């Protein structure tokens, strides 16, 4: 199937162009920065390092769902949510 949008660029609110499984780590960045994270398992907190400003942020308790954020790392310390998928 051809993709008529292949040569279009998408802004930060556009559709994802890829996905990756996320394993939280305190030392390793993701293979690619993500624009959103889906919590597919148990809800909980997300702790991440922003790909924009390098700061660490931790959310409150979140239910399963998809959340927009710019992250280069999802930290093990402070993350209790499970079944994570990162959207590129």
Biopython code that builds the backbone (N, CA, C, O; Angstrom):
import numpy as np
from Bio.PDB.StructureBuilder import StructureBuilder

atoms = [
    (1, "UNK", "N", (0.847, -1.169, 0.000)),
    (1, "UNK", "CA", (0.000, 0.000, 0.000)),
    (1, "UNK", "C", (0.891, 1.230, 0.000)),
    (1, "UNK", "O", (1.858, 1.302, 0.759)),
    (2, "UNK", "N", (0.577, 2.178, -0.831)),
    (2, "UNK", "CA", (1.359, 3.409, -0.853)),
    (2, "UNK", "C", (0.915, 4.325, 0.285)),
    (2, "UNK", "O", (-0.225, 4.260, 0.744)),
    (3, "UNK", "N", (1.824, 5.167, 0.722)),
    (3, "UNK", "CA", (1.546, 6.109, 1.802)),
    (3, "UNK", "C", (1.573, 7.516, 1.222)),
    (3, "UNK", "O", (2.654, 8.045, 0.962)),
    (4, "UNK", "N", (0.415, 8.138, 1.011)),
    (4, "UNK", "CA", (0.400, 9.466, 0.404)),
    (4, "UNK", "C", (0.983, 10.552, 1.317)),
    (4, "UNK", "O", (1.210, 11.677, 0.872)),
    (5, "UNK", "N", (1.222, 10.225, 2.575)),
    (5, "UNK", "CA", (1.760, 11.202, 3.524)),
    (5, "UNK", "C", (3.248, 11.005, 3.808)),
    (5, "UNK", "O", (3.808, 11.696, 4.658)),
    (6, "UNK", "N", (3.887, 10.081, 3.115)),
    (6, "UNK", "CA", (5.281, 9.723, 3.381)),
    (6, "UNK", "C", (6.221, 10.929, 3.362)),
    (6, "UNK", "O", (7.162, 10.987, 4.154)),
    (7, "UNK", "N", (5.986, 11.866, 2.491)),
    (7, "UNK", "CA", (6.886, 13.017, 2.367)),
    (7, "UNK", "C", (6.434, 14.234, 3.159)),
    (7, "UNK", "O", (7.004, 15.315, 3.012)),
    (8, "UNK", "N", (5.418, 14.069, 3.995)),
    (8, "UNK", "CA", (4.941, 15.166, 4.834)),
    (8, "UNK", "C", (5.652, 15.128, 6.182)),
    (8, "UNK", "O", (5.992, 14.058, 6.688)),
    (9, "UNK", "N", (5.869, 16.291, 6.748)),
    (9, "UNK", "CA", (6.381, 16.327, 8.116)),
    (9, "UNK", "C", (5.198, 16.576, 9.043)),
    (9, "UNK", "O", (4.237, 17.252, 8.676)),
    (10, "UNK", "N", (5.281, 16.023, 10.241)),
    (10, "UNK", "CA", (4.216, 16.175, 11.205)),
    (10, "UNK", "C", (4.727, 16.957, 12.403)),
    (10, "UNK", "O", (5.827, 16.704, 12.893)),
    (11, "UNK", "N", (3.937, 17.896, 12.869)),
    (11, "UNK", "CA", (4.282, 18.675, 14.046)),
    (11, "UNK", "C", (4.047, 17.870, 15.312)),
    (11, "UNK", "O", (3.666, 16.701, 15.249)),
    (12, "UNK", "N", (4.274, 18.493, 16.459)),
    (12, "UNK", "CA", (4.148, 17.779, 17.730)),
    (12, "UNK", "C", (2.739, 17.291, 18.034)),
    (12, "UNK", "O", (2.571, 16.410, 18.877)),
    (13, "UNK", "N", (1.728, 17.835, 17.378)),
    (13, "UNK", "CA", (0.363, 17.365, 17.609)),
    (13, "UNK", "C", (-0.104, 16.413, 16.518)),
    (13, "UNK", "O", (-1.245, 15.952, 16.543)),
    (14, "UNK", "N", (0.770, 16.114, 15.562)),
    (14, "UNK", "CA", (0.420, 15.202, 14.485)),
    (14, "UNK", "C", (0.461, 13.751, 14.951)),
    (14, "UNK", "O", (0.770, 13.470, 16.109)),
    (15, "UNK", "N", (0.150, 12.842, 14.047)),
    (15, "UNK", "CA", (0.127, 11.425, 14.410)),
    (15, "UNK", "C", (1.533, 10.900, 14.698)),
    (15, "UNK", "O", (2.525, 11.437, 14.204)),
    (16, "UNK", "N", (1.597, 9.852, 15.497)),
    (16, "UNK", "CA", (2.879, 9.203, 15.769)),
    (16, "UNK", "C", (3.382, 8.555, 14.487)),
    (16, "UNK", "O", (2.586, 8.128, 13.651)),
    (17, "UNK", "N", (4.694, 8.482, 14.330)),
    (17, "UNK", "CA", (5.279, 7.844, 13.153)),
    (17, "UNK", "C", (5.995, 6.550, 13.518)),
    (17, "UNK", "O", (6.581, 5.897, 12.654)),
    (18, "UNK", "N", (5.950, 6.183, 14.783)),
    (18, "UNK", "CA", (6.567, 4.944, 15.242)),
    (18, "UNK", "C", (6.298, 4.745, 16.719)),
    (18, "UNK", "O", (5.766, 5.621, 17.400)),
    (19, "UNK", "N", (6.679, 3.572, 17.194)),
    (19, "UNK", "CA", (6.471, 3.235, 18.606)),
    (19, "UNK", "C", (7.604, 2.341, 19.082)),
    (19, "UNK", "O", (8.276, 1.692, 18.280)),
    (20, "UNK", "N", (7.810, 2.312, 20.389)),
    (20, "UNK", "CA", (8.796, 1.418, 20.976)),
    (20, "UNK", "C", (8.361, 1.017, 22.372)),
    (20, "UNK", "O", (7.741, 1.793, 23.100)),
    (21, "UNK", "N", (8.701, -0.217, 22.730)),
    (21, "UNK", "CA", (8.439, -0.676, 24.092)),
    (21, "UNK", "C", (9.371, 0.084, 25.029)),
    (21, "UNK", "O", (10.534, 0.312, 24.696)),
    (22, "UNK", "N", (8.879, 0.472, 26.177)),
    (22, "UNK", "CA", (9.666, 1.257, 27.126)),
    (22, "UNK", "C", (9.976, 0.417, 28.356)),
    (22, "UNK", "O", (9.076, -0.093, 29.025)),
    (23, "UNK", "N", (11.261, 0.284, 28.639)),
    (23, "UNK", "CA", (11.722, -0.320, 29.883)),
    (23, "UNK", "C", (12.349, 0.795, 30.701)),
    (23, "UNK", "O", (13.403, 1.309, 30.329)),
    (24, "UNK", "N", (11.728, 1.180, 31.803)),
    (24, "UNK", "CA", (12.283, 2.267, 32.607)),
    (24, "UNK", "C", (13.721, 1.974, 33.046)),
    (24, "UNK", "O", (14.056, 0.847, 33.409)),
    (25, "UNK", "N", (14.563, 3.012, 33.004)),
    (25, "UNK", "CA", (15.966, 2.883, 33.381)),
    (25, "UNK", "C", (16.443, 4.201, 33.985)),
    (25, "UNK", "O", (16.063, 5.279, 33.528)),
    (26, "UNK", "N", (17.266, 4.103, 35.001)),
    (26, "UNK", "CA", (17.847, 5.311, 35.586)),
    (26, "UNK", "C", (19.122, 5.750, 34.870)),
    (26, "UNK", "O", (19.624, 6.844, 35.126)),
    (27, "UNK", "N", (19.659, 4.903, 33.965)),
    (27, "UNK", "CA", (20.936, 5.234, 33.337)),
    (27, "UNK", "C", (20.916, 5.265, 31.813)),
    (27, "UNK", "O", (21.804, 5.864, 31.208)),
    (28, "UNK", "N", (19.931, 4.637, 31.177)),
    (28, "UNK", "CA", (19.930, 4.553, 29.709)),
    (28, "UNK", "C", (18.785, 5.357, 29.110)),
    (28, "UNK", "O", (17.629, 5.226, 29.515)),
    (29, "UNK", "N", (19.136, 6.193, 28.132)),
    (29, "UNK", "CA", (18.111, 6.912, 27.386)),
    (29, "UNK", "C", (17.365, 5.932, 26.482)),
    (29, "UNK", "O", (17.859, 4.843, 26.188)),
    (30, "UNK", "N", (16.181, 6.331, 26.051)),
    (30, "UNK", "CA", (15.421, 5.553, 25.080)),
    (30, "UNK", "C", (16.176, 5.549, 23.754)),
    (30, "UNK", "O", (17.012, 6.419, 23.510)),
    (31, "UNK", "N", (15.882, 4.574, 22.901)),
    (31, "UNK", "CA", (16.523, 4.522, 21.590)),
    (31, "UNK", "C", (16.226, 5.780, 20.785)),
    (31, "UNK", "O", (17.032, 6.198, 19.954)),
    (32, "UNK", "N", (15.080, 6.375, 21.032)),
    (32, "UNK", "CA", (14.677, 7.615, 20.386)),
    (32, "UNK", "C", (13.758, 8.360, 21.342)),
    (32, "UNK", "O", (12.990, 7.743, 22.079)),
    (33, "UNK", "N", (13.837, 9.682, 21.330)),
    (33, "UNK", "CA", (12.944, 10.477, 22.176)),
    (33, "UNK", "C", (11.500, 10.223, 21.754)),
    (33, "UNK", "O", (11.215, 9.993, 20.579)),
    (34, "UNK", "N", (10.596, 10.268, 22.730)),
    (34, "UNK", "CA", (9.177, 10.017, 22.453)),
    (34, "UNK", "C", (8.350, 11.270, 22.680)),
    (34, "UNK", "O", (8.749, 12.167, 23.422)),
    (35, "UNK", "N", (7.193, 11.320, 22.035)),
    (35, "UNK", "CA", (6.270, 12.456, 22.153)),
    (35, "UNK", "C", (5.067, 12.140, 23.006)),
    (35, "UNK", "O", (4.294, 13.029, 23.365)),
    (36, "UNK", "N", (4.907, 10.842, 23.337)),
    (36, "UNK", "CA", (3.798, 10.413, 24.191)),
    (36, "UNK", "C", (4.133, 9.037, 24.756)),
    (36, "UNK", "O", (4.957, 8.307, 24.204)),
    (37, "UNK", "N", (3.483, 8.697, 25.864)),
    (37, "UNK", "CA", (3.639, 7.382, 26.482)),
    (37, "UNK", "C", (2.254, 6.829, 26.772)),
    (37, "UNK", "O", (1.387, 7.531, 27.293)),
    (38, "UNK", "N", (2.056, 5.560, 26.428)),
    (38, "UNK", "CA", (0.829, 4.865, 26.790)),
    (38, "UNK", "C", (1.111, 3.958, 27.975)),
    (38, "UNK", "O", (2.066, 3.182, 27.965)),
    (39, "UNK", "N", (0.272, 4.064, 28.991)),
    (39, "UNK", "CA", (0.299, 3.129, 30.111)),
    (39, "UNK", "C", (-0.729, 2.061, 29.765)),
    (39, "UNK", "O", (-1.933, 2.319, 29.787)),
    (40, "UNK", "N", (-0.253, 0.865, 29.446)),
    (40, "UNK", "CA", (-1.143, -0.201, 29.023)),
    (40, "UNK", "C", (-1.442, -1.214, 30.101)),
    (40, "UNK", "O", (-2.365, -2.017, 29.967)),
    (41, "UNK", "N", (-0.668, -1.182, 31.172)),
    (41, "UNK", "CA", (-0.862, -2.119, 32.277)),
    (41, "UNK", "C", (-1.469, -1.394, 33.458)),
    (41, "UNK", "O", (-2.435, -0.642, 33.332)),
    (42, "UNK", "N", (-0.869, -1.645, 34.612)),
    (42, "UNK", "CA", (-1.327, -0.972, 35.827)),
    (42, "UNK", "C", (-1.023, 0.523, 35.736)),
    (42, "UNK", "O", (0.044, 0.934, 35.282)),
    (43, "UNK", "N", (-1.978, 1.307, 36.175)),
    (43, "UNK", "CA", (-1.735, 2.743, 36.253)),
    (43, "UNK", "C", (-0.685, 3.022, 37.315)),
    (43, "UNK", "O", (-0.294, 2.123, 38.058)),
    (44, "UNK", "N", (-0.236, 4.241, 37.387)),
    (44, "UNK", "CA", (0.770, 4.613, 38.372)),
    (44, "UNK", "C", (1.437, 5.914, 37.984)),
    (44, "UNK", "O", (0.883, 6.714, 37.230)),
    (45, "UNK", "N", (2.612, 6.112, 38.500)),
    (45, "UNK", "CA", (3.373, 7.338, 38.230)),
    (45, "UNK", "C", (4.365, 7.117, 37.089)),
    (45, "UNK", "O", (4.812, 5.998, 36.839)),
    (46, "UNK", "N", (4.697, 8.215, 36.405)),
    (46, "UNK", "CA", (5.770, 8.231, 35.412)),
    (46, "UNK", "C", (6.809, 9.240, 35.866)),
    (46, "UNK", "O", (6.474, 10.368, 36.229)),
    (47, "UNK", "N", (8.052, 8.838, 35.845)),
    (47, "UNK", "CA", (9.155, 9.753, 36.099)),
    (47, "UNK", "C", (9.991, 9.766, 34.831)),
    (47, "UNK", "O", (10.424, 8.714, 34.360)),
    (48, "UNK", "N", (10.220, 10.948, 34.275)),
    (48, "UNK", "CA", (10.921, 11.021, 32.991)),
    (48, "UNK", "C", (11.854, 12.217, 32.937)),
    (48, "UNK", "O", (11.709, 13.185, 33.684)),
    (49, "UNK", "N", (12.819, 12.120, 32.026)),
    (49, "UNK", "CA", (13.717, 13.229, 31.743)),
    (49, "UNK", "C", (13.264, 13.829, 30.421)),
    (49, "UNK", "O", (13.185, 13.136, 29.406)),
    (50, "UNK", "N", (12.970, 15.108, 30.444)),
    (50, "UNK", "CA", (12.471, 15.809, 29.268)),
    (50, "UNK", "C", (13.535, 15.875, 28.181)),
    (50, "UNK", "O", (14.705, 16.142, 28.454)),
    (51, "UNK", "N", (13.111, 15.626, 26.941)),
    (51, "UNK", "CA", (14.030, 15.786, 25.814)),
    (51, "UNK", "C", (14.158, 17.252, 25.424)),
    (51, "UNK", "O", (14.992, 17.602, 24.588)),
    (52, "UNK", "N", (13.348, 18.101, 26.015)),
    (52, "UNK", "CA", (13.395, 19.536, 25.716)),
    (52, "UNK", "C", (14.356, 20.288, 26.621)),
    (52, "UNK", "O", (15.219, 21.024, 26.144)),
    (53, "UNK", "N", (14.205, 20.101, 27.938)),
    (53, "UNK", "CA", (15.018, 20.904, 28.859)),
    (53, "UNK", "C", (15.933, 20.078, 29.754)),
    (53, "UNK", "O", (16.675, 20.645, 30.556)),
    (54, "UNK", "N", (15.899, 18.742, 29.635)),
    (54, "UNK", "CA", (16.782, 17.887, 30.427)),
    (54, "UNK", "C", (16.394, 17.749, 31.888)),
    (54, "UNK", "O", (17.100, 17.096, 32.657)),
    (55, "UNK", "N", (15.286, 18.351, 32.279)),
    (55, "UNK", "CA", (14.833, 18.278, 33.664)),
    (55, "UNK", "C", (14.084, 16.973, 33.913)),
    (55, "UNK", "O", (13.534, 16.374, 32.989)),
    (56, "UNK", "N", (14.071, 16.541, 35.169)),
    (56, "UNK", "CA", (13.334, 15.354, 35.574)),
    (56, "UNK", "C", (11.971, 15.774, 36.100)),
    (56, "UNK", "O", (11.854, 16.704, 36.898)),
    (57, "UNK", "N", (10.944, 15.072, 35.639)),
    (57, "UNK", "CA", (9.569, 15.332, 36.063)),
    (57, "UNK", "C", (8.938, 14.027, 36.518)),
    (57, "UNK", "O", (9.237, 12.966, 35.970)),
    (58, "UNK", "N", (8.077, 14.097, 37.508)),
    (58, "UNK", "CA", (7.335, 12.933, 37.978)),
    (58, "UNK", "C", (5.872, 13.313, 38.075)),
    (58, "UNK", "O", (5.519, 14.326, 38.679)),
    (59, "UNK", "N", (5.024, 12.491, 37.474)),
    (59, "UNK", "CA", (3.589, 12.757, 37.507)),
    (59, "UNK", "C", (2.991, 12.255, 38.807)),
    (59, "UNK", "O", (3.655, 11.562, 39.577)),
    (60, "UNK", "N", (1.750, 12.602, 39.047)),
    (60, "UNK", "CA", (0.967, 11.966, 40.092)),
    (60, "UNK", "C", (0.457, 10.635, 39.558)),
    (60, "UNK", "O", (0.856, 10.194, 38.480)),
    (61, "UNK", "N", (-0.411, 10.010, 40.305)),
    (61, "UNK", "CA", (-0.997, 8.738, 39.874)),
    (61, "UNK", "C", (-1.820, 8.944, 38.600)),
    (61, "UNK", "O", (-2.665, 9.837, 38.535)),
    (62, "UNK", "N", (-1.565, 8.111, 37.591)),
    (62, "UNK", "CA", (-2.278, 8.186, 36.323)),
    (62, "UNK", "C", (-2.966, 6.860, 36.041)),
    (62, "UNK", "O", (-2.400, 5.804, 36.323)),
    (63, "UNK", "N", (-4.172, 6.892, 35.493)),
    (63, "UNK", "CA", (-4.824, 5.652, 35.078)),
    (63, "UNK", "C", (-4.245, 5.207, 33.728)),
    (63, "UNK", "O", (-3.573, 5.997, 33.064)),
    (64, "UNK", "N", (-4.492, 3.960, 33.311)),
    (64, "UNK", "CA", (-4.056, 3.551, 31.977)),
    (64, "UNK", "C", (-4.585, 4.533, 30.928)),
    (64, "UNK", "O", (-5.714, 5.013, 31.026)),
    (65, "UNK", "N", (-3.756, 4.821, 29.930)),
    (65, "UNK", "CA", (-4.131, 5.763, 28.880)),
    (65, "UNK", "C", (-2.881, 6.286, 28.204)),
    (65, "UNK", "O", (-1.774, 5.839, 28.506)),
    (66, "UNK", "N", (-3.047, 7.225, 27.296)),
    (66, "UNK", "CA", (-1.931, 7.819, 26.561)),
    (66, "UNK", "C", (-1.757, 9.266, 26.995)),
    (66, "UNK", "O", (-2.719, 10.027, 27.101)),
    (67, "UNK", "N", (-0.500, 9.622, 27.243)),
    (67, "UNK", "CA", (-0.183, 10.944, 27.780)),
    (67, "UNK", "C", (0.899, 11.618, 26.933)),
    (67, "UNK", "O", (1.970, 11.043, 26.733)),
    (68, "UNK", "N", (0.631, 12.841, 26.429)),
    (68, "UNK", "CA", (1.646, 13.552, 25.654)),
    (68, "UNK", "C", (2.744, 14.067, 26.574)),
    (68, "UNK", "O", (2.471, 14.661, 27.617)),
    (69, "UNK", "N", (3.977, 13.834, 26.177)),
    (69, "UNK", "CA", (5.143, 14.362, 26.879)),
    (69, "UNK", "C", (6.345, 14.218, 25.956)),
    (69, "UNK", "O", (6.324, 13.396, 25.040)),
    (70, "UNK", "N", (7.364, 14.983, 26.178)),
    (70, "UNK", "CA", (8.608, 14.870, 25.407)),
    (70, "UNK", "C", (9.656, 14.285, 26.339)),
    (70, "UNK", "O", (10.101, 14.951, 27.273)),
    (71, "UNK", "N", (10.052, 13.042, 26.088)),
    (71, "UNK", "CA", (10.976, 12.383, 27.006)),
    (71, "UNK", "C", (12.094, 11.671, 26.258)),
    (71, "UNK", "O", (11.876, 11.057, 25.213)),
    (72, "UNK", "N", (13.285, 11.767, 26.815)),
    (72, "UNK", "CA", (14.414, 10.995, 26.293)),
    (72, "UNK", "C", (14.701, 9.782, 27.157)),
    (72, "UNK", "O", (15.391, 8.856, 26.729)),
    (73, "UNK", "N", (14.160, 9.786, 28.402)),
    (73, "UNK", "CA", (14.341, 8.658, 29.312)),
    (73, "UNK", "C", (13.122, 8.549, 30.217)),
    (73, "UNK", "O", (12.608, 9.553, 30.709)),
    (74, "UNK", "N", (12.667, 7.324, 30.429)),
    (74, "UNK", "CA", (11.660, 7.039, 31.443)),
    (74, "UNK", "C", (12.429, 6.400, 32.593)),
    (74, "UNK", "O", (13.014, 5.329, 32.433)),
    (75, "UNK", "N", (12.430, 7.042, 33.726)),
    (75, "UNK", "CA", (13.248, 6.604, 34.850)),
    (75, "UNK", "C", (12.598, 5.446, 35.610)),
    (75, "UNK", "O", (11.378, 5.390, 35.766)),
    (76, "UNK", "N", (13.441, 4.528, 36.077)),
    (76, "UNK", "CA", (12.953, 3.428, 36.919)),
    (76, "UNK", "C", (12.552, 3.969, 38.288)),
    (76, "UNK", "O", (11.513, 3.603, 38.838)),
    (77, "UNK", "N", (13.398, 4.851, 38.826)),
    (77, "UNK", "CA", (13.088, 5.459, 40.115)),
    (77, "UNK", "C", (11.922, 6.415, 39.944)),
    (77, "UNK", "O", (12.013, 7.375, 39.179)),
    (78, "UNK", "N", (10.847, 6.168, 40.634)),
    (78, "UNK", "CA", (9.686, 7.037, 40.579)),
    (78, "UNK", "C", (8.618, 6.580, 39.602)),
    (78, "UNK", "O", (7.497, 7.087, 39.645)),
    (79, "UNK", "N", (8.934, 5.626, 38.715)),
    (79, "UNK", "CA", (7.927, 5.110, 37.783)),
    (79, "UNK", "C", (7.328, 3.842, 38.359)),
    (79, "UNK", "O", (8.037, 2.878, 38.647)),
    (80, "UNK", "N", (5.995, 3.856, 38.525)),
    (80, "UNK", "CA", (5.293, 2.676, 39.014)),
    (80, "UNK", "C", (4.304, 2.141, 37.979)),
    (80, "UNK", "O", (3.783, 1.037, 38.138)),
    (81, "UNK", "N", (4.042, 2.908, 36.925)),
    (81, "UNK", "CA", (3.143, 2.465, 35.857)),
    (81, "UNK", "C", (3.798, 1.323, 35.077)),
    (81, "UNK", "O", (5.024, 1.242, 35.003)),
    (82, "UNK", "N", (2.982, 0.442, 34.496)),
    (82, "UNK", "CA", (3.502, -0.717, 33.768)),
    (82, "UNK", "C", (2.911, -0.772, 32.355)),
    (82, "UNK", "O", (1.976, -0.047, 32.018)),
    (83, "UNK", "N", (3.492, -1.656, 31.550)),
    (83, "UNK", "CA", (3.014, -1.839, 30.178)),
    (83, "UNK", "C", (3.194, -0.596, 29.346)),
    (83, "UNK", "O", (2.254, -0.151, 28.687)),
    (84, "UNK", "N", (4.395, -0.017, 29.361)),
    (84, "UNK", "CA", (4.632, 1.287, 28.734)),
    (84, "UNK", "C", (5.025, 1.160, 27.254)),
    (84, "UNK", "O", (5.845, 0.320, 26.883)),
    (85, "UNK", "N", (4.428, 2.000, 26.437)),
    (85, "UNK", "CA", (4.782, 2.144, 25.025)),
    (85, "UNK", "C", (5.096, 3.604, 24.771)),
    (85, "UNK", "O", (4.333, 4.483, 25.171)),
    (86, "UNK", "N", (6.208, 3.868, 24.112)),
    (86, "UNK", "CA", (6.565, 5.227, 23.745)),
    (86, "UNK", "C", (6.205, 5.483, 22.288)),
    (86, "UNK", "O", (6.424, 4.624, 21.433)),
    (87, "UNK", "N", (5.664, 6.640, 22.005)),
    (87, "UNK", "CA", (5.254, 7.017, 20.653)),
    (87, "UNK", "C", (6.184, 8.091, 20.103)),
    (87, "UNK", "O", (6.445, 9.100, 20.758)),
    (88, "UNK", "N", (6.669, 7.865, 18.913)),
    (88, "UNK", "CA", (7.650, 8.749, 18.254)),
    (88, "UNK", "C", (6.924, 9.664, 17.273)),
    (88, "UNK", "O", (7.557, 10.487, 16.612)),
]
sb = StructureBuilder()
sb.init_structure("model")
sb.init_model(0)
sb.init_chain("A")
sb.init_seg("    ")
for serial, (resi, resn, name, xyz) in enumerate(atoms, 1):
    if name == "N":
        sb.init_residue(resn, " ", resi, " ")
    sb.init_atom(name, np.array(xyz, "f"), 0.0, 1.0, " ", f" {name:<3s}", serial, name[0])
structure = sb.get_structure()
